[in-house]
């Protein structure tokens, strides 16, 4: 134990330093949100304030349509989470428990799909969404359905690959025992297998939620003219002006935008740790 103490102390110091570096931008964002305008625009900014003000939050909350933008982002993020969990779980079960022709090809394609840069697909996806809108208007341009569809397409490959390891870790003998007890494959999948891979589902849900919630590129590209369907990241653009950017409002809106992610993370943090650990083992 005495030999390991210096190494453990160094590891703890490094952890604290790294955590501080990661948390500092968040601290500066919140600090700038509560600073009065004179301190924000100061040539010598200080990492503290003795005159906190919530005027920036008032300006953000009084912007026309801010609540609607918040609701749009929430609807898109929750829809992506729900659909990605359902489809990725069923796909992982199919790719793990069933043997069929082309199974290996599908696995490789799932892995390759994660390597394509998002920026390279933005313009092709724009034209694709425009064509889809002619057939199914709910998933066309200027509709929230287009954002759900695109984020789902980008979330599924990683989700399937992660959940595949969790499903494979469940012994096949357990399924055989369930069959002997009279359980059908469907009942085993939803009542036994689904709860066992819950940590992986939580990890997938967190990643899908963050990806959809923080999206700006697709929201700016696909929501062209319908202002009422814009999402929260687009609302921040209201405070960017060519000559006088309202940095206090920008930081306040960014702080408000961060709160749902933190709440969601706190609610599932225990499951998330075990889920990520299981993904590494898988």
C-alpha positions in Angstrom: 0.0 0.0 0.0 2.8 2.4 0.8 4.4 1.8 -2.6 1.1 2.6 -4.4 0.3 5.8 -2.5 2.6 8.1 -4.5 1.2 6.8 -7.8 -2.3 7.2 -6.5 -1.6 10.7 -5.4 -0.3 11.7 -8.8 -3.3 10.1 -10.5 -5.7 12.1 -8.2 -3.8 15.3 -8.9 -4.0 14.8 -12.6 -7.7 13.9 -12.4 -8.4 17.1 -10.5 -6.4 19.2 -13.0 -8.1 17.7 -16.0 -11.6 18.1 -14.3 -10.7 21.7 -13.7 -9.7 22.3 -17.3 -12.9 20.7 -18.5 -15.1 22.6 -16.0 -13.5 26.0 -16.5 -15.4 26.9 -19.8 -18.7 26.0 -18.1 -17.7 28.2 -15.2 -16.8 31.1 -17.5 -20.1 30.7 -19.4 -22.2 30.9 -16.2 -20.0 33.7 -14.9 -20.4 35.7 -18.1 -24.2 35.1 -17.9 -24.5 36.8 -14.5 -22.0 39.6 -15.1 -23.2 43.1 -15.8 -22.5 44.4 -19.3 -19.7 46.7 -18.2 -17.7 43.7 -16.8 -18.4 41.5 -19.8 -17.0 44.1 -22.2 -14.1 45.0 -20.0 -10.6 44.9 -21.6 -9.3 43.1 -18.4 -11.9 40.5 -17.6 -11.8 39.0 -14.1 -12.7 35.4 -13.2 -15.3 36.7 -10.6 -17.9 39.3 -10.1 -19.2 41.1 -7.0 -22.3 42.5 -8.8 -24.2 39.5 -10.2 -27.1 40.4 -12.4 -29.8 38.3 -14.1 -30.7 40.9 -16.7 -29.2 38.6 -19.4 -31.5 35.8 -18.5 -34.5 38.2 -18.6 -33.5 39.3 -22.1 -33.3 35.7 -23.2 -36.6 34.6 -21.7 -38.4 37.6 -23.2 -37.3 36.8 -26.7 -40.3 36.1 -28.9 -40.6 32.3 -29.5 -37.8 31.2 -27.1 -40.2 28.8 -25.3 -41.3 27.4 -28.7 -37.6 26.9 -29.7 -37.0 25.1 -26.4 -40.0 22.8 -26.9 -38.9 22.0 -30.5 -35.4 21.0 -29.3 -36.9 18.9 -26.6 -39.4 17.1 -29.0 -36.6 16.3 -31.5 -34.2 15.1 -28.8 -36.7 12.9 -27.0 -38.0 11.5 -30.3 -34.5 10.6 -31.4 -33.8 9.0 -28.1 -36.9 6.9 -28.1 -36.6 5.7 -31.7 -32.8 5.1 -31.5 -33.3 2.9 -28.3 -36.1 0.8 -29.9 -34.4 0.4 -33.3 -30.9 -0.1 -32.1 -32.0 -2.7 -29.5 -34.0 -4.7 -32.1 -31.1 -4.5 -34.6 -28.5 -5.5 -32.0 -30.7 -8.6 -31.1 -31.1 -9.5 -34.8 -27.3 -9.1 -35.5 -26.3 -11.1 -32.4 -28.9 -13.8 -31.9 -29.7 -14.7 -35.5 -27.5 -16.2 -38.2 -28.4 -15.0 -41.7 -26.7 -14.3 -45.0 -25.1 -10.8 -45.2 -24.8 -10.5 -41.4 -21.1 -9.7 -41.5 -21.6 -7.2 -44.3 -24.2 -5.3 -42.3 -21.9 -5.2 -39.3 -19.1 -3.8 -41.4 -21.4 -1.2 -43.0 -22.6 -0.2 -39.5 -19.0 0.5 -38.5 -18.1 2.3 -41.7 -21.2 4.6 -41.4 -19.6 6.1 -38.3 -16.5 7.2 -40.2 -18.3 9.4 -42.7 -17.9 13.2 -41.8 -21.2 14.9 -41.1 -20.2 17.9 -43.1 -19.7 15.9 -46.3 -23.3 14.6 -46.1 -25.1 17.9 -45.3 -25.8 19.0 -48.9 -26.8 15.5 -50.2 -29.1 15.2 -47.2 -30.7 18.6 -48.0 -31.7 17.4 -51.4 -32.8 14.1 -50.0 -35.0 15.7 -47.4 -36.5 17.9 -50.1 -37.4 14.8 -52.2 -38.8 13.0 -49.1 -41.0 16.1 -48.3 -42.7 15.6 -51.7 -43.8 12.1 -50.6 -44.1 12.5 -46.8 -44.4 16.2 -45.9 -43.8 15.5 -42.2 -40.2 14.6 -42.9 -39.5 17.3 -45.5 -37.7 20.6 -45.2 -38.9 23.0 -42.6 -40.3 20.2 -40.5 -39.1 18.8 -37.2 -39.5 15.3 -38.7 -36.5 15.9 -41.0 -34.3 16.6 -38.0 -35.5 13.5 -36.2 -34.9 11.4 -39.3 -31.3 12.7 -39.9 -30.3 12.4 -36.2 -31.7 9.0 -36.0 -29.6 7.9 -39.0 -26.4 9.2 -37.4 -27.2 7.8 -33.9 -28.2 4.3 -35.0 -24.8 2.9 -36.2 -23.0 3.7 -33.0 -26.0 2.6 -30.9 -26.2 -0.7 -32.7 -22.5 -1.4 -32.3 -22.5 -0.6 -28.6 -25.7 -2.6 -27.8 -24.4 -5.6 -29.8 -21.8 -6.1 -27.1 -24.3 -6.0 -24.3 -26.7 -8.5 -26.1 -23.8 -10.8 -26.8 -22.8 -10.8 -23.2 -26.1 -12.3 -22.2 -25.6 -16.1 -22.2 -27.6 -18.1 -24.7 -28.2 -20.6 -21.9 -30.5 -18.1 -20.3 -32.7 -17.9 -23.4 -32.8 -21.7 -23.5 -33.8 -21.9 -19.9 -36.6 -19.3 -20.6 -37.9 -21.4 -23.4 -38.0 -24.5 -21.2 -40.2 -22.4 -18.8 -42.5 -21.7 -21.6 -41.4 -18.2 -22.5 -41.6 -17.2 -26.2 -38.8 -15.4 -28.0 -40.7 -12.2 -27.9 -41.3 -12.5 -24.2 -37.7 -13.3 -23.5 -36.6 -10.3 -25.5 -38.7 -7.7 -23.8 -39.0 -9.1 -20.2 -35.6 -10.6 -19.7 -33.1 -9.4 -22.3 -34.2 -5.8 -22.4 -33.7 -5.2 -18.6 -30.3 -6.9 -18.7 -29.0 -4.5 -21.4 -30.5 -1.4 -19.6 -27.0 0.1 -18.8 -26.2 0.0 -22.5 -29.5 1.6 -23.4 -28.9 4.4 -21.0 -25.5 5.1 -22.5 -27.0 5.1 -25.9 -29.8 7.4 -24.8 -27.4 10.0 -23.3 -25.3 10.1 -26.5 -28.3 10.4 -28.7 -29.9 13.1 -26.6 -26.7 15.2 -26.5 -26.2 14.9 -30.2 -29.7 15.9 -31.1 -30.0 18.6 -28.5 -26.8 20.4 -29.4 -27.3 20.2 -33.2 -26.9 23.4 -35.1 -25.7 22.4 -38.5 -28.7 20.3 -39.6 -31.2 22.6 -37.9 -29.8 25.6 -39.8 -29.7 23.6 -43.0 -33.2 21.9 -43.0 -35.3 24.6 -41.2 -35.1 27.2 -43.9 -38.2 29.4 -43.7 -40.5 28.2 -41.0 -39.3 30.2 -37.9 -41.7 28.4 -35.6 -39.9 25.2 -36.2 -36.5 26.4 -35.3 -34.6 24.8 -32.5 -32.8 26.3 -29.4 -29.3 26.6 -30.9 -30.8 28.7 -33.7 -32.4 31.0 -31.2 -28.9 32.1 -29.9 -28.3 33.7 -33.3 -30.8 36.4 -32.4 -28.2 37.9 -30.0 -25.4 37.9 -32.6 -25.3 41.3 -34.3 -22.7 42.6 -36.8 -21.7 45.6 -34.6 -22.9 44.8 -31.1 -23.2 41.2 -30.0 -25.0 40.7 -26.7 -22.5 38.3 -25.1 -24.4 38.3 -21.8 -27.5 37.0 -23.5 -25.4 34.5 -25.6 -23.9 33.1 -22.4 -27.3 33.1 -20.6 -29.0 31.2 -23.4 -26.1 28.8 -23.6 -26.5 28.2 -19.8 -30.2 27.6 -20.2 -29.5 25.2 -23.0 -27.0 23.3 -20.9 -29.4 22.7 -18.0 -31.6 19.9 -19.6 -28.4 18.0 -20.6 -27.1 18.2 -17.0 -30.5 17.1 -15.6 -30.7 14.2 -18.0 -27.2 13.2 -17.1 -27.7 13.4 -13.4 -30.8 11.2 -13.6 -29.0 8.4 -15.5 -25.4 8.8 -14.3 -25.3 5.5 -12.3 -26.5 3.5 -15.3 -24.3 5.5 -17.6 -21.1 4.5 -15.8 -21.9 0.8 -15.8 -23.1 1.1 -19.4 -19.8 2.7 -20.7 -17.8 0.1 -18.6 -19.8 -2.7 -20.3 -19.2 -1.2 -23.7 -15.4 -1.2 -23.1 -15.5 -4.8 -21.9 -17.6 -5.8 -24.9 
